[in-house]
């Protein structure tokens, strides 16, 4: 026995092990394995002669899509974009990445219709000069002069219509941002798409030359503004760069560049010399356009995991509101520091991701936010193929805002700050898609909606 000190369970276990060992020994598996190995070594493998590879001219040509061959559907070869000195080899959206530094204001189809391009840019210069002159006469207070009584405002909404000639594909991919020129003589719109393109459209021009596409960025154009001081400047922000398109010099200057990822920006002063920029990683940065170089003046951690939008108070410009993952907070830019920043105010109640937050246009006493919790009693779940909704205030009204809608028929909706739906813009013949990104003219009854295929709709 020798195992009397073991428990009954352990003795039973050892007995089973011993019996199993005797059973496998009786099968003589090791001898069988040795015989199989001996047979395998004696058998010669059947060798087949390898066929010669076919010559290249005998091989069947692999089919390649017209996109990969850089050929338009019409069969006309696409123009190759010349390589820029020092440009990265990485290709995005079918073309080399845009190099750092200033870029000439040359459209994508630079070999065609140069006169039409010149006409478009000349129009931009002309209406900008008109606007600067009117600003000097009105002492920079155009908004306060156009506020309407509720009944008159309702009538103005009812009078705005969409026609077929005011629908145009301006950029190639999904619209991520838009800006409208403040001119009162011509409707002039800029749209930025997912690939880094910026499309300029003179809506009042009936010819094909009314729109041109430029590529100053390699990444999505997340935010755009015409300078309130000089609308001959169009500032655009992509993931990696903030640029200023100066039409008087026909160049896209580079103001700021980052290794992180920019999300949005707004001007801190009426002269647009300084700006605050939000980062996708949660930080904010201060940029002074008068400072040489492309670095920010200050980078500040405000405690956000993600900062989607930043917006400066219209009256007290030391304050800005930031919208993050589930956070909406107001900060004082005068007290920003690299770490340990405290909010002046926190707007609580959001339970899911916040897409945007903006002060009301005149007093700044209200803030409108868009959240994925649908708190507007509104379907905000756009999915991955559409730009997220951003509710924007109508600059002509202190208490009314515009937001895209998932409702059918497809429409753009206007709400009062009470939650009352004032108006729905729709046209079943001309609008059949969701307009996630919208912009409203500061003084005229003009609304522009942009969709996921690069098409703009002007009511």
BAZA-768554 format. One record per residue (C-alpha): x, y, z negated. Coordinates in steps of 0.1 Angstrom, whole numbers, plus 2048, in hexadecimal, padded with zeros to 3 digits. Layout:
% BAZA-768554
XYZ;...
***
This chain:
% BAZA-768554
800800800;81981B7F5;7FE8367F8;7EA8307D9;7EE8547CE;7DC8607ED;7B68667EE;79F84E7FF;79A86781C;7C0869822;7C5843820;7A983F83A;7B9859850;7DB84784F;7CB826857;7BB834876;7DC843882;7ED82187E;7D280E890;7D18278AD;7F78248B0;7F57FE8B3;7DA8018CD;7EE8198E4;80D8038DF;7F97E58EC;7F07F890C;8157FB914;81081D924;835825924;83C80793A;820810952;82E833955;85182695C;84480F978;83182B988;850841988;864825998;84A8219B4;8498469BA;86E84A9BE;87082D9D7;85483B9ED;862854A07;84D873A0B;83D878A2D;84D896A3C;83B8A9A57;84E8C0A6F;8468E4A68;8378F6A85;84A914A93;83A935A8B;828945AA8;839963AB8;82A985AAF;81C989AD2;809968ACF;7F8970AAE;7D597CAAD;7D39A1AA5;7C39A7A83;7A59BDA83;7AA9DFA72;78F9F8A6A;78EA19A7C;794A2AA5B;7B5A17A56;7BFA1FA7A;7B7A44A73;79FA45A90;77EA57A90;75FA43A99;75FA55ABB;781A44AC3;795A65AC0;7B5A60AAB;7B5A74A8B;7D1A8EA87;7EDA83A71;7F4A9BA55;819AA6A56;82DA9AA38;836AB6A21;85AAB9A14;85CAAA9F2;838A9D9F3;831A7D9E1;82DA5D9F5;80DA549E2;7EFA569FA;7CCA609EE;7ADA64A02;7C0A5AA22;7DAA76A20;7FAA7FA0E;7F6A919EC;7F5AB69ED;817AC49E3;81DADC9C7;820B029CC;80DB1A9E2;7FBB0CA00;7F0B1EA20;7CAB22A24;7C8B0BA42;7A9AF6A48;7A9AD0A4D;7A2AD4A73;7BEAEDA76;7C3AE5A9B;7A0AEFAA5;78AB0EAA3;7A4B25A95;78EB43A9E;771B35A8B;787B30A6C;794B53A6F;770B60A71;766B4DA51;784B5AA3D;77FB7DA4B;75BB7CA3F;767B72A1C;77FB8FA1B;764BA8A26;749B9DA0D;763B9D9F1;76CBC19F9;747BCA9F8;743BB99D6;761BCA9C7;754BEC9D2;731BE59C4;741BDA9A3;753BFB9A0;731C0D9A4;71EBF798C;738BF6970;738BD0972;715BCA964;702BBB982;6F1BA096C;6DFBB7954;6CEBCA971;6BDBAB980;6ACB9B962;688B9496A;668B91957;65CB6D954;63FB7196D;656B82987;670B68981;657B4C988;64CB5D9A8;671B5F9B3;675B3A9AE;656B329C1;662B479DE;683B339E3;681B189FE;699B00A0F;69BAFEA35;6ADAE6A4B;6C7AFFA57;6D1B05A32;6DCAE1A2D;6FFAD9A37;71AABFA30;736AD6A24;750ABEA15;756A99A1D;751A899FA;73CA8E9DB;738AB29CF;749AB79AD;746ADD9AA;739AFC9BC;73CB229BB;727B3C9CC;736B5E9D7;724B7C9C6;71FB8E9E7;6FCB9B9EC;6FFB9DA12;709B79A1B;705B58A0A;728B4AA07;72DB299F5;74BB149EA;749AEF9E2;764AD89D4;762AB29D9;771A929CA;78FA919E1;79CAB49DB;78CAC59F9;77CAE79F7;761AF0A10;758B15A17;736B1CA27;728B3CA34;703B32A31;6F8B50A46;70EB45A64;6FAB31A7D;718B23A90;72DB04A88;748B1CA7D;734B25A5D;746B0AA49;76BAFFA46;77CAE6A2F;79EAEBA1E;7B2AD3A09;7C5AE59ED;7C2AC89D4;7C9AA39D3;7AFA9B9B8;78BAA39B1;783AC99B0;773AC998D;76CAEF98A;76BB0E9A0;765B3399B;767B529B0;77AB6C99C;761B8498C;77BBA0991;784B999B5;76FB7F9C8;789B7D9E3;799B649CA;78AB419C6;799B2E9A9;796B089AA;7A0AEE991;7A8ACA998;7B5AAF981;7D9ABB985;7D9AE0991;7C8B0198E;7CAB149AE;7BFB379BB;7B4B399DF;7BDB5D9E9;7ACB64A0A;7BDB85A0E;7DEB72A10;7CFB52A1E;7E1B3DA04;7D8B259E7;7EFB2F9CB;7F7B179AF;7F0B2698D;7F4B08976;7FEAE4979;7FCAC895F;806AA495A;7E6A9E947;7C4AA4957;7B0AC495A;78AAC3957;77CAE7958;785B0C953;777B2E94D;784B5294C;78CB6292B;78AB86939;776B98953;795B9E967;79BB7896A;7BFB7B960;7BDB61945;7A9B41943;7A3B2492B;7A6B01939;797AE192C;7A9AC092E;79AA9D932;7AFA91915;79EAAB8FE;7B6AC88FC;7B1AEB909;7CCB02917;7CFB2891C;7DCB3493E;7E8B57947;7E9B5C96D;801B79969;81CB63959;835B53972;836B2E975;81BB13973;81BB0B94E;800B15935;805B2E91A;7F7B188FF;7EAAF48FC;7D2AEE8DE;7C4ACE8CF;7A0AD68C6;798AB38B9;785AA68D8;78BA858E8;780A94909;778AB8913;761AB9931;758ADE933;763AFF924;74FB1F926;757B42919;73DB58908;730B7291F;733B8F906;74BB848EB;766B75901;77BB698E4;762B4C8DF;75FB2E8F6;74AB0F8F4;758AED8FB;745ACD904;755AAC8FD;74BA878F9;730A8E8DF;73CAAF8D3;731AD38DB;745AED8C7;74DB128C9;770B1E8C3;782B408C0;79EB428D9;7B1B5B8C3;7B7B418A9;7C1B248BF;7E0B118B6;7F0AF18C2;7E1ADC8A5;7C7ADF88A;7ADAF589B;78BAFA88A;76BB0289C;757B21896;737B0D89B;72DAEA8A3;70DAE28B7;703AC08AA;6E9AA78B4;6F8A978D3;6F9A718D0;709A698F2;721A7890B;71EA9E911;723AA9935;723ACF931;71CAEC91A;717B11925;70FB31914;6F1B45921;6FBB5F93A;6F2B81929;6F3B7E903;704B5C8FF;6ECB558E2;6E1B348F2;6F5B158FD;6E7AFC915;6F6AD9915;6F0AB9929;6F4A98917;6EFA74922;6D6A70906;6BCA8191D;6B2A9B902;6A3AB191D;689A96921;69CA93941;6ADA76953;6D2A7F952;6E1A5D959;6F0A6397B;706A4397D;729A4198A;722A4C9AE;713A6E9A6;723A8C995;715A91972;6FBAAB96D;704ACE960;6E9AE5955;6F2B0895F;6E1B29955;6D2B3F970;6E8B5E96D;6C9B73973;6B6B66955;6C1B62931;6AAB45928;6A8B30948;6BFB15955;6C2AFE974;6CAAD9973;6CAABB98B;6AFAA0989;6ACA7B98F;686A80996;676A779B7;671A899CE;695A959C9;695AB79B9;6A8AD29A5;696ADE986;694AFF973;68DAFE94E;687B19934;69BB16914;67BB0A903;67DAEB918;660AF692F;664AEC953;660B0C967;666B0098B;672AE29A0;685AE99C0;67EACE9DA;678AC89FF;671AA4A09;67CAACA2D;69EABCA25;6A7AAFA02;6A9A899FD;6C6A869E4;6D0A8F9C1;6E0AB19BD;6F6AAD99E;709ACD9A2;6F7AEE9A6;700B139A7;6EAB329A6;6F2B549B5;6F8B6F99B;6E0B899AA;6CDB799C7;6B2B5E9C7;6C9B449D4;6CFB209C7;6E8B079D6;6E7AE29CE;703ACA9D6;700AA49DA;716A859D9;71DA859FF;72BAA9A01;70AAB9A0D;6FEADBA01;6DAAE69FF;6D2B0B9FD;6B0B179EF;
***
